[in-house]
Amino acid sequence: MEALVERLEQAVIRLETVSAKLQGGAGNLSNGEINGFNGESQCMAAFDHLLRGPLSEYLKNSRTIGGDVAKHAEMVHNALQVQKTFLKLAATHQEPAQTELADLLRPISEQIEQIQTFREKNRGSRLFNHLSAVSESIPALGWVAVNQKPGPYVKEMNDAAMFYTNRVLKDYKDTDPCHVEWVRSYLSIWTELQAFIKQHHTTGLVWSKTGPVAPSSILMAEPATPCPPPPPPPPPAFTDEGPKPDNSAAQRSALFAQLNQGEAITKGLKHVGDEQKTHKNTALRSQGGTSQASPSKGRAPSSSTPTPAKKRSPVLELEGKKWRVEYQEQVHDLVIEETELKQVVYIFSCNNSTLQIKGKVNSIIVDNCRKLGIVFENVVGIFEIINSRDIQLQVLGKVPTISINKTEGCHIYLSKESLNCEIISAKGSEMNILVPQEDDDYREFPVPEQFKTVWDGSKLVTEPTEIAG
């Protein structure tokens, strides 16, 4: 009802403006002005339909689930309201210079930052897959800075969310239908946004041709719906040069990427003393307990004011039933040895390091790591690698399943006891499985990356293509 009243008020204001111009001495409105008014009304009505439909359903389902999901949903609502204000500004103003445009886009960038930071601060949440689905896809709001058909960019962000929404469906489809409805309503936001872009902004954001030049701040235009204050301003997400229309990969890199680099990984494992473990050393734990904002996936430093990435305190500690190994840099003697069957190991953002896990654990997850070596004995559930690069993994005992998703470069050394494990891969490259031979040597087998699909008359048949060499 509030949204409807707001739309009516805006319509009345516009009609009063038209009436004043018709009655004044400035003469009648031109066809271009009338058509522009109609185009603006249709565009904003379509965006309001997205807010009242998919977004409203998503908010309702999120509040039903409650907890972190409900809090996250309110942030998404605020972000879309900020985007609505920006679209209203674009519909009534001419496009400003690139420097002013970067300032206008900053509120949207800050909303994306806030949403992704919330996920990083709640990695222990039982609803972490819900938070990850939102965090991975929310950069879709950056479509306003993408030229040359921004619709496919939104679809790509939607696909990134589906990796985590499929996990939600797997966990709840037989136990709680509310989570299934949550997935449907959330994904429909981006589907509706794609349709909106295709209809009104097919080749990029459309600015007014007749209005005044847009101001340097969105606050100087029509105010947006009040939202919580954003975090301290991070580096601008949009470069002064603006997105390049002939290179979509460069656009995404400039808008929503920050690369991590490391030196070559070295071999060798050493024992870590108790005085170096945060779960046994209160002094180290107090030093590592200070939380800092994590760099967002949707950020890139400005070329004019470069800012180094914030360094997080390394963590190796047991938190309940979860071993947390986070932000380790160039440490090659990490060891976890006091393990139990019910424990899980979560390894996040570790670069150029080596970790040994002794005993038997329930599962191991590697997330957003680079140049990491892992040696472990036994896993009763799954070993999972996500969003990583250059991972070397050695199995000493048994593991039933190894999952590799969105990973570039992965070498898996199997033991004789683990030869019957299932290896599931998606969106990966440079994956190799090394199988032990009789002479204690290993034979390397590449995992197919290319597939051929044909129609056999009744169904599609997919098989890997032959790998040359």
Salt bridges, closest charged atoms under 4 A:
GLU6 OE2 - LYS84 NZ 3.71
GLU6 OE2 - LYS88 NZ 3.62
GLU40 OE1 - ARG14 NH2 3.34
ASP48 OD2 - ARG7 NE 3.59
ASP48 OD1 - LYS84 NZ 2.96
GLU57 OE2 - LYS60 NZ 3.46
GLU57 OE1 - ARG184 NH2 3.99
GLU74 OE2 - ARG63 NH2 2.80
ASP103 OD1 - ARG106 NH1 2.85
GLU113 OE1 - ARG299 NE 3.40
GLU120 OE2 - ARG119 NH1 3.18
GLU120 OE1 - ARG123 NE 2.99
GLU136 OE2 - ARG119 NH1 3.77
GLU136 OE2 - LYS297 NZ 2.37
GLU156 OE1 - ARG252 NH1 3.31
ASP159 OD2 - LYS155 NZ 3.27
ASP176 OD2 - HIS179 NE2 3.44
GLU181 OE1 - ARG184 NH2 2.93
GLU192 OE2 - HIS49 NE2 3.63
GLU222 OE2 - LYS88 NZ 2.98
GLU241 OE1 - LYS244 NZ 3.17
ASP274 OD1 - LYS280 NZ 3.43
GLU317 OE2 - ARG324 NH1 2.92
GLU319 OE2 - ARG324 NH1 3.17
GLU326 OE1 - ARG324 NH2 2.93
GLU337 OE2 - HIS271 ND1 3.70
GLU337 OE2 - LYS277 NZ 3.75
GLU337 OE1 - LYS358 NZ 3.91
GLU338 OE2 - LYS280 NZ 2.63
GLU340 OE1 - LYS342 NZ 3.88
ASP367 OD2 - ARG123 NH1 3.38
GLU384 OE2 - ARG167 NH2 1.77
ASP390 OD2 - LYS371 NZ 3.40
GLU408 OE1 - ARG389 NE 3.74
GLU444 OE2 - HIS411 NE2 3.75
ASP456 OD2 - LYS459 NZ 3.18
GLU463 OE2 - LYS452 NZ 3.70
